[in-house]
Amino acid sequence: MDMRFAKCSYFCFLKEEPVFLENKFQDMEGHIAPTVVTCLKEQGVTQVFTGEIGSTAQKSLKEAHIQTILIENDKFTIQGILKKIR
């Protein structure tokens, strides 16, 4: 799991089965978090699991009513997170 929120390589959407979507914003310059949050909101995201989140991202997620769950250990895998939340 990549610990960076807006700069991660992929997003994993947890529906019936995990679906991966490449983060097309990761190489953009500047504050990309609001753009990423808008994209996630359009996908119906209600929660994000991340390790690092800046103040701009935190504000954008709060405004979009997307819950943030911080993961403090970079050794977690997506499978491990799925086991804990299901």
Backbone as XML, in Angstrom:
<?xml version="1.0"?>
<chain id="A" units="angstrom">
  <residue number="1" name="MET">
    <atom name="N" x="0.843" y="-1.173" z="0.000"/>
    <atom name="CA" x="0.000" y="0.000" z="0.000"/>
    <atom name="C" x="0.887" y="1.234" z="0.000"/>
  </residue>
  <residue number="2" name="ASP">
    <atom name="N" x="0.603" y="2.152" z="-0.893"/>
    <atom name="CA" x="1.319" y="3.427" z="-0.953"/>
    <atom name="C" x="0.745" y="4.318" z="0.140"/>
  </residue>
  <residue number="3" name="MET">
    <atom name="N" x="1.591" y="4.902" z="0.947"/>
    <atom name="CA" x="1.133" y="5.709" z="2.073"/>
    <atom name="C" x="0.699" y="7.122" z="1.671"/>
  </residue>
  <residue number="4" name="ARG">
    <atom name="N" x="1.017" y="7.534" z="0.450"/>
    <atom name="CA" x="0.669" y="8.888" z="0.013"/>
    <atom name="C" x="-0.754" y="8.916" z="-0.529"/>
  </residue>
  <residue number="5" name="PHE">
    <atom name="N" x="-1.495" y="9.937" z="-0.182"/>
    <atom name="CA" x="-2.883" y="10.016" z="-0.640"/>
    <atom name="C" x="-2.971" y="10.426" z="-2.103"/>
  </residue>
  <residue number="6" name="ALA">
    <atom name="N" x="-2.741" y="11.669" z="-2.400"/>
    <atom name="CA" x="-2.948" y="12.182" z="-3.758"/>
    <atom name="C" x="-1.865" y="11.756" z="-4.738"/>
  </residue>
  <residue number="7" name="LYS">
    <atom name="N" x="-0.713" y="11.367" z="-4.255"/>
    <atom name="CA" x="0.404" y="10.996" z="-5.126"/>
    <atom name="C" x="0.575" y="9.486" z="-5.285"/>
  </residue>
  <residue number="8" name="CYS">
    <atom name="N" x="-0.373" y="8.704" z="-4.798"/>
    <atom name="CA" x="-0.268" y="7.247" z="-4.937"/>
    <atom name="C" x="-0.359" y="6.858" z="-6.412"/>
  </residue>
  <residue number="9" name="SER">
    <atom name="N" x="0.119" y="5.682" z="-6.729"/>
    <atom name="CA" x="0.093" y="5.213" z="-8.122"/>
    <atom name="C" x="-1.286" y="4.716" z="-8.545"/>
  </residue>
  <residue number="10" name="TYR">
    <atom name="N" x="-1.979" y="4.069" z="-7.620"/>
    <atom name="CA" x="-3.295" y="3.495" z="-7.910"/>
    <atom name="C" x="-4.241" y="3.729" z="-6.746"/>
  </residue>
  <residue number="11" name="PHE">
    <atom name="N" x="-5.528" y="3.745" z="-7.076"/>
    <atom name="CA" x="-6.581" y="3.736" z="-6.074"/>
    <atom name="C" x="-7.215" y="2.354" z="-6.131"/>
  </residue>
  <residue number="12" name="CYS">
    <atom name="N" x="-7.574" y="1.832" z="-5.000"/>
    <atom name="CA" x="-8.264" y="0.554" z="-4.932"/>
    <atom name="C" x="-9.667" y="0.830" z="-4.408"/>
  </residue>
  <residue number="13" name="PHE">
    <atom name="N" x="-10.654" y="0.525" z="-5.214"/>
    <atom name="CA" x="-12.044" y="0.699" z="-4.822"/>
    <atom name="C" x="-12.553" y="-0.640" z="-4.311"/>
  </residue>
  <residue number="14" name="LEU">
    <atom name="N" x="-13.083" y="-0.634" z="-3.114"/>
    <atom name="CA" x="-13.544" y="-1.867" z="-2.484"/>
    <atom name="C" x="-15.050" y="-1.965" z="-2.611"/>
  </residue>
  <residue number="15" name="LYS">
    <atom name="N" x="-15.465" y="-2.712" z="-3.596"/>
    <atom name="CA" x="-16.894" y="-2.967" z="-3.784"/>
    <atom name="C" x="-17.085" y="-4.457" z="-3.543"/>
  </residue>
  <residue number="16" name="GLU">
    <atom name="N" x="-17.692" y="-5.172" z="-4.443"/>
    <atom name="CA" x="-17.788" y="-6.630" z="-4.301"/>
    <atom name="C" x="-16.385" y="-7.232" z="-4.326"/>
  </residue>
  <residue number="17" name="GLU">
    <atom name="N" x="-15.607" y="-6.847" z="-5.298"/>
    <atom name="CA" x="-14.211" y="-7.257" z="-5.434"/>
    <atom name="C" x="-13.381" y="-5.984" z="-5.588"/>
  </residue>
  <residue number="18" name="PRO">
    <atom name="N" x="-12.125" y="-5.999" z="-5.148"/>
    <atom name="CA" x="-11.290" y="-4.801" z="-5.311"/>
    <atom name="C" x="-11.094" y="-4.452" z="-6.785"/>
  </residue>
  <residue number="19" name="VAL">
    <atom name="N" x="-11.217" y="-3.169" z="-7.098"/>
    <atom name="CA" x="-11.001" y="-2.658" z="-8.451"/>
    <atom name="C" x="-9.914" y="-1.598" z="-8.360"/>
  </residue>
  <residue number="20" name="PHE">
    <atom name="N" x="-8.906" y="-1.713" z="-9.225"/>
    <atom name="CA" x="-7.794" y="-0.777" z="-9.205"/>
    <atom name="C" x="-7.920" y="0.216" z="-10.351"/>
  </residue>
  <residue number="21" name="LEU">
    <atom name="N" x="-7.658" y="1.471" z="-10.037"/>
    <atom name="CA" x="-7.709" y="2.545" z="-11.027"/>
    <atom name="C" x="-6.423" y="3.346" z="-10.916"/>
  </residue>
  <residue number="22" name="GLU">
    <atom name="N" x="-5.736" y="3.496" z="-12.034"/>
    <atom name="CA" x="-4.498" y="4.258" z="-12.033"/>
    <atom name="C" x="-4.776" y="5.713" z="-11.667"/>
  </residue>
  <residue number="23" name="ASN">
    <atom name="N" x="-3.911" y="6.284" z="-10.867"/>
    <atom name="CA" x="-4.042" y="7.686" z="-10.463"/>
    <atom name="C" x="-3.435" y="8.562" z="-11.553"/>
  </residue>
  <residue number="24" name="LYS">
    <atom name="N" x="-4.278" y="9.092" z="-12.414"/>
    <atom name="CA" x="-3.802" y="9.911" z="-13.528"/>
    <atom name="C" x="-3.346" y="11.297" z="-13.081"/>
  </residue>
  <residue number="25" name="PHE">
    <atom name="N" x="-3.508" y="11.614" z="-11.812"/>
    <atom name="CA" x="-3.130" y="12.930" z="-11.293"/>
    <atom name="C" x="-1.773" y="12.934" z="-10.585"/>
  </residue>
  <residue number="26" name="GLN">
    <atom name="N" x="-1.175" y="11.773" z="-10.366"/>
    <atom name="CA" x="0.014" y="11.660" z="-9.520"/>
    <atom name="C" x="1.204" y="12.485" z="-9.987"/>
  </residue>
  <residue number="27" name="ASP">
    <atom name="N" x="1.329" y="12.749" z="-11.264"/>
    <atom name="CA" x="2.476" y="13.506" z="-11.772"/>
    <atom name="C" x="2.192" y="14.996" z="-11.953"/>
  </residue>
  <residue number="28" name="MET">
    <atom name="N" x="0.987" y="15.413" z="-11.614"/>
    <atom name="CA" x="0.643" y="16.829" z="-11.738"/>
    <atom name="C" x="1.367" y="17.637" z="-10.669"/>
  </residue>
  <residue number="29" name="GLU">
    <atom name="N" x="1.633" y="18.874" z="-10.968"/>
    <atom name="CA" x="2.304" y="19.781" z="-10.026"/>
    <atom name="C" x="1.267" y="20.504" z="-9.168"/>
  </residue>
  <residue number="30" name="GLY">
    <atom name="N" x="1.702" y="20.997" z="-8.042"/>
    <atom name="CA" x="0.853" y="21.825" z="-7.182"/>
    <atom name="C" x="-0.070" y="21.016" z="-6.301"/>
  </residue>
  <residue number="31" name="HIS">
    <atom name="N" x="-1.093" y="21.673" z="-5.807"/>
    <atom name="CA" x="-2.070" y="21.040" z="-4.914"/>
    <atom name="C" x="-3.062" y="20.235" z="-5.752"/>
  </residue>
  <residue number="32" name="ILE">
    <atom name="N" x="-2.840" y="18.952" z="-5.823"/>
    <atom name="CA" x="-3.710" y="18.102" z="-6.638"/>
    <atom name="C" x="-4.818" y="17.439" z="-5.825"/>
  </residue>
  <residue number="33" name="ALA">
    <atom name="N" x="-4.717" y="17.533" z="-4.521"/>
    <atom name="CA" x="-5.693" y="16.850" z="-3.663"/>
    <atom name="C" x="-7.143" y="17.213" z="-3.987"/>
  </residue>
  <residue number="34" name="PRO">
    <atom name="N" x="-7.489" y="18.494" z="-4.184"/>
    <atom name="CA" x="-8.892" y="18.792" z="-4.502"/>
    <atom name="C" x="-9.372" y="18.088" z="-5.775"/>
  </residue>
  <residue number="35" name="THR">
    <atom name="N" x="-8.508" y="17.968" z="-6.775"/>
    <atom name="CA" x="-8.864" y="17.280" z="-8.009"/>
    <atom name="C" x="-9.055" y="15.792" z="-7.757"/>
  </residue>
  <residue number="36" name="VAL">
    <atom name="N" x="-8.169" y="15.206" z="-6.979"/>
    <atom name="CA" x="-8.272" y="13.787" z="-6.639"/>
    <atom name="C" x="-9.556" y="13.527" z="-5.857"/>
  </residue>
  <residue number="37" name="VAL">
    <atom name="N" x="-9.853" y="14.371" z="-4.901"/>
    <atom name="CA" x="-11.063" y="14.200" z="-4.085"/>
    <atom name="C" x="-12.312" y="14.295" z="-4.959"/>
  </residue>
  <residue number="38" name="THR">
    <atom name="N" x="-12.339" y="15.231" z="-5.881"/>
    <atom name="CA" x="-13.477" y="15.353" z="-6.793"/>
    <atom name="C" x="-13.659" y="14.072" z="-7.592"/>
  </residue>
  <residue number="39" name="CYS">
    <atom name="N" x="-12.571" y="13.522" z="-8.098"/>
    <atom name="CA" x="-12.621" y="12.262" z="-8.849"/>
    <atom name="C" x="-13.156" y="11.131" z="-7.981"/>
  </residue>
  <residue number="40" name="LEU">
    <atom name="N" x="-12.661" y="11.034" z="-6.748"/>
    <atom name="CA" x="-13.122" y="9.983" z="-5.846"/>
    <atom name="C" x="-14.603" y="10.143" z="-5.517"/>
  </residue>
  <residue number="41" name="LYS">
    <atom name="N" x="-15.031" y="11.366" z="-5.284"/>
    <atom name="CA" x="-16.442" y="11.635" z="-4.986"/>
    <atom name="C" x="-17.330" y="11.197" z="-6.159"/>
  </residue>
  <residue number="42" name="GLU">
    <atom name="N" x="-16.869" y="11.483" z="-7.380"/>
    <atom name="CA" x="-17.614" y="11.078" z="-8.582"/>
    <atom name="C" x="-17.715" y="9.558" z="-8.698"/>
  </residue>
  <residue number="43" name="GLN">
    <atom name="N" x="-16.752" y="8.848" z="-8.119"/>
    <atom name="CA" x="-16.764" y="7.384" z="-8.131"/>
    <atom name="C" x="-17.616" y="6.809" z="-6.996"/>
  </residue>
  <residue number="44" name="GLY">
    <atom name="N" x="-18.168" y="7.678" z="-6.159"/>
    <atom name="CA" x="-19.023" y="7.223" z="-5.063"/>
    <atom name="C" x="-18.277" y="6.847" z="-3.792"/>
  </residue>
  <residue number="45" name="VAL">
    <atom name="N" x="-17.042" y="7.288" z="-3.671"/>
    <atom name="CA" x="-16.230" y="6.966" z="-2.503"/>
    <atom name="C" x="-16.783" y="7.662" z="-1.260"/>
  </residue>
  <residue number="46" name="THR">
    <atom name="N" x="-16.868" y="6.917" z="-0.158"/>
    <atom name="CA" x="-17.339" y="7.483" z="1.106"/>
    <atom name="C" x="-16.278" y="7.402" z="2.202"/>
  </residue>
  <residue number="47" name="GLN">
    <atom name="N" x="-15.240" y="6.570" z="1.984"/>
    <atom name="CA" x="-14.136" y="6.419" z="2.935"/>
    <atom name="C" x="-12.838" y="6.259" z="2.156"/>
  </residue>
  <residue number="48" name="VAL">
    <atom name="N" x="-11.754" y="6.786" z="2.717"/>
    <atom name="CA" x="-10.428" y="6.518" z="2.166"/>
    <atom name="C" x="-9.525" y="6.024" z="3.287"/>
  </residue>
  <residue number="49" name="PHE">
    <atom name="N" x="-8.676" y="5.079" z="2.953"/>
    <atom name="CA" x="-7.633" y="4.585" z="3.839"/>
    <atom name="C" x="-6.325" y="5.104" z="3.277"/>
  </residue>
  <residue number="50" name="THR">
    <atom name="N" x="-5.569" y="5.818" z="4.086"/>
    <atom name="CA" x="-4.319" y="6.397" z="3.619"/>
    <atom name="C" x="-3.354" y="6.533" z="4.784"/>
  </residue>
  <residue number="51" name="GLY">
    <atom name="N" x="-2.109" y="6.703" z="4.458"/>
    <atom name="CA" x="-1.096" y="6.858" z="5.498"/>
    <atom name="C" x="-0.699" y="8.298" z="5.716"/>
  </residue>
  <residue number="52" name="GLU">
    <atom name="N" x="-0.663" y="9.059" z="4.650"/>
    <atom name="CA" x="-0.267" y="10.461" z="4.749"/>
    <atom name="C" x="-1.331" y="11.319" z="4.091"/>
  </residue>
  <residue number="53" name="ILE">
    <atom name="N" x="-1.639" y="12.408" z="4.761"/>
    <atom name="CA" x="-2.640" y="13.316" z="4.201"/>
    <atom name="C" x="-2.294" y="14.734" z="4.616"/>
  </residue>
  <residue number="54" name="GLY">
    <atom name="N" x="-2.174" y="15.590" z="3.629"/>
    <atom name="CA" x="-1.858" y="16.981" z="3.900"/>
    <atom name="C" x="-3.089" y="17.777" z="4.279"/>
  </residue>
  <residue number="55" name="SER">
    <atom name="N" x="-2.869" y="19.013" z="4.679"/>
    <atom name="CA" x="-3.992" y="19.847" z="5.134"/>
    <atom name="C" x="-4.976" y="20.160" z="4.009"/>
  </residue>
  <residue number="56" name="THR">
    <atom name="N" x="-4.484" y="20.334" z="2.782"/>
    <atom name="CA" x="-5.378" y="20.610" z="1.654"/>
    <atom name="C" x="-6.257" y="19.398" z="1.378"/>
  </residue>
  <residue number="57" name="ALA">
    <atom name="N" x="-5.658" y="18.217" z="1.385"/>
    <atom name="CA" x="-6.422" y="16.992" z="1.155"/>
    <atom name="C" x="-7.432" y="16.770" z="2.272"/>
  </residue>
  <residue number="58" name="GLN">
    <atom name="N" x="-6.987" y="16.992" z="3.492"/>
    <atom name="CA" x="-7.865" y="16.804" z="4.644"/>
    <atom name="C" x="-9.096" y="17.715" z="4.530"/>
  </residue>
  <residue number="59" name="LYS">
    <atom name="N" x="-8.870" y="18.944" z="4.179"/>
    <atom name="CA" x="-9.973" y="19.906" z="4.026"/>
    <atom name="C" x="-10.904" y="19.484" z="2.891"/>
  </residue>
  <residue number="60" name="SER">
    <atom name="N" x="-10.330" y="19.083" z="1.757"/>
    <atom name="CA" x="-11.135" y="18.675" z="0.602"/>
    <atom name="C" x="-11.975" y="17.447" z="0.910"/>
  </residue>
  <residue number="61" name="LEU">
    <atom name="N" x="-11.385" y="16.479" z="1.592"/>
    <atom name="CA" x="-12.125" y="15.271" z="1.959"/>
    <atom name="C" x="-13.262" y="15.594" z="2.922"/>
  </residue>
  <residue number="62" name="LYS">
    <atom name="N" x="-12.996" y="16.455" z="3.877"/>
    <atom name="CA" x="-14.033" y="16.844" z="4.840"/>
    <atom name="C" x="-15.193" y="17.533" z="4.120"/>
  </residue>
  <residue number="63" name="GLU">
    <atom name="N" x="-14.872" y="18.455" z="3.213"/>
    <atom name="CA" x="-15.914" y="19.169" z="2.459"/>
    <atom name="C" x="-16.726" y="18.225" z="1.574"/>
  </residue>
  <residue number="64" name="ALA">
    <atom name="N" x="-16.083" y="17.152" z="1.101"/>
    <atom name="CA" x="-16.760" y="16.174" z="0.246"/>
    <atom name="C" x="-17.478" y="15.100" z="1.057"/>
  </residue>
  <residue number="65" name="HIS">
    <atom name="N" x="-17.389" y="15.196" z="2.383"/>
    <atom name="CA" x="-18.017" y="14.220" z="3.285"/>
    <atom name="C" x="-17.477" y="12.813" z="3.052"/>
  </residue>
  <residue number="66" name="ILE">
    <atom name="N" x="-16.157" y="12.730" z="2.862"/>
    <atom name="CA" x="-15.481" y="11.443" z="2.719"/>
    <atom name="C" x="-14.680" y="11.204" z="3.989"/>
  </residue>
  <residue number="67" name="GLN">
    <atom name="N" x="-14.978" y="10.115" z="4.670"/>
    <atom name="CA" x="-14.302" y="9.770" z="5.915"/>
    <atom name="C" x="-12.864" y="9.338" z="5.623"/>
  </residue>
  <residue number="68" name="THR">
    <atom name="N" x="-11.940" y="9.760" z="6.467"/>
    <atom name="CA" x="-10.531" y="9.409" z="6.317"/>
    <atom name="C" x="-10.108" y="8.480" z="7.448"/>
  </residue>
  <residue number="69" name="ILE">
    <atom name="N" x="-9.529" y="7.349" z="7.069"/>
    <atom name="CA" x="-8.984" y="6.406" z="8.041"/>
    <atom name="C" x="-7.482" y="6.363" z="7.801"/>
  </residue>
  <residue number="70" name="LEU">
    <atom name="N" x="-6.712" y="6.782" z="8.812"/>
    <atom name="CA" x="-5.263" y="6.832" z="8.679"/>
    <atom name="C" x="-4.656" y="5.481" z="9.033"/>
  </residue>
  <residue number="71" name="ILE">
    <atom name="N" x="-3.766" y="5.028" z="8.176"/>
    <atom name="CA" x="-3.015" y="3.792" z="8.384"/>
    <atom name="C" x="-1.596" y="4.209" z="8.739"/>
  </residue>
  <residue number="72" name="GLU">
    <atom name="N" x="-1.148" y="3.853" z="9.916"/>
    <atom name="CA" x="0.160" y="4.311" z="10.375"/>
    <atom name="C" x="1.292" y="3.356" z="10.039"/>
  </residue>
  <residue number="73" name="ASN">
    <atom name="N" x="0.977" y="2.178" z="9.556"/>
    <atom name="CA" x="1.990" y="1.173" z="9.290"/>
    <atom name="C" x="2.057" y="0.901" z="7.793"/>
  </residue>
  <residue number="74" name="ASP">
    <atom name="N" x="3.196" y="1.184" z="7.179"/>
    <atom name="CA" x="3.311" y="0.997" z="5.732"/>
    <atom name="C" x="3.440" y="-0.469" z="5.324"/>
  </residue>
  <residue number="75" name="LYS">
    <atom name="N" x="3.367" y="-1.375" z="6.279"/>
    <atom name="CA" x="3.458" y="-2.794" z="5.967"/>
    <atom name="C" x="2.077" y="-3.416" z="5.714"/>
  </residue>
  <residue number="76" name="PHE">
    <atom name="N" x="1.013" y="-2.639" z="5.861"/>
    <atom name="CA" x="-0.321" y="-3.144" z="5.563"/>
    <atom name="C" x="-0.458" y="-3.388" z="4.070"/>
  </residue>
  <residue number="77" name="THR">
    <atom name="N" x="-1.171" y="-4.419" z="3.746"/>
    <atom name="CA" x="-1.513" y="-4.697" z="2.349"/>
    <atom name="C" x="-3.009" y="-4.450" z="2.180"/>
  </residue>
  <residue number="78" name="ILE">
    <atom name="N" x="-3.432" y="-4.372" z="0.960"/>
    <atom name="CA" x="-4.860" y="-4.206" z="0.708"/>
    <atom name="C" x="-5.614" y="-5.419" z="1.246"/>
  </residue>
  <residue number="79" name="GLN">
    <atom name="N" x="-5.041" y="-6.610" z="1.069"/>
    <atom name="CA" x="-5.682" y="-7.819" z="1.589"/>
    <atom name="C" x="-5.804" y="-7.746" z="3.113"/>
  </residue>
  <residue number="80" name="GLY">
    <atom name="N" x="-4.774" y="-7.228" z="3.783"/>
    <atom name="CA" x="-4.818" y="-7.088" z="5.230"/>
    <atom name="C" x="-5.887" y="-6.112" z="5.692"/>
  </residue>
  <residue number="81" name="ILE">
    <atom name="N" x="-6.022" y="-5.017" z="4.975"/>
    <atom name="CA" x="-7.057" y="-4.030" z="5.304"/>
    <atom name="C" x="-8.434" y="-4.636" z="5.086"/>
  </residue>
  <residue number="82" name="LEU">
    <atom name="N" x="-8.610" y="-5.362" z="3.981"/>
    <atom name="CA" x="-9.898" y="-6.007" z="3.715"/>
    <atom name="C" x="-10.279" y="-6.955" z="4.836"/>
  </residue>
  <residue number="83" name="LYS">
    <atom name="N" x="-9.311" y="-7.723" z="5.333"/>
    <atom name="CA" x="-9.576" y="-8.666" z="6.421"/>
    <atom name="C" x="-10.078" y="-7.933" z="7.658"/>
  </residue>
  <residue number="84" name="LYS">
    <atom name="N" x="-9.484" y="-6.771" z="7.958"/>
    <atom name="CA" x="-9.854" y="-6.024" z="9.172"/>
    <atom name="C" x="-11.229" y="-5.369" z="9.054"/>
  </residue>
  <residue number="85" name="ILE">
    <atom name="N" x="-11.626" y="-4.948" z="7.852"/>
    <atom name="CA" x="-12.880" y="-4.190" z="7.741"/>
    <atom name="C" x="-14.078" y="-5.056" z="7.375"/>
  </residue>
  <residue number="86" name="ARG">
    <atom name="N" x="-13.849" y="-6.254" z="6.931"/>
    <atom name="CA" x="-14.993" y="-7.109" z="6.519"/>
    <atom name="C" x="-15.452" y="-7.996" z="7.630"/>
  </residue>
</chain>
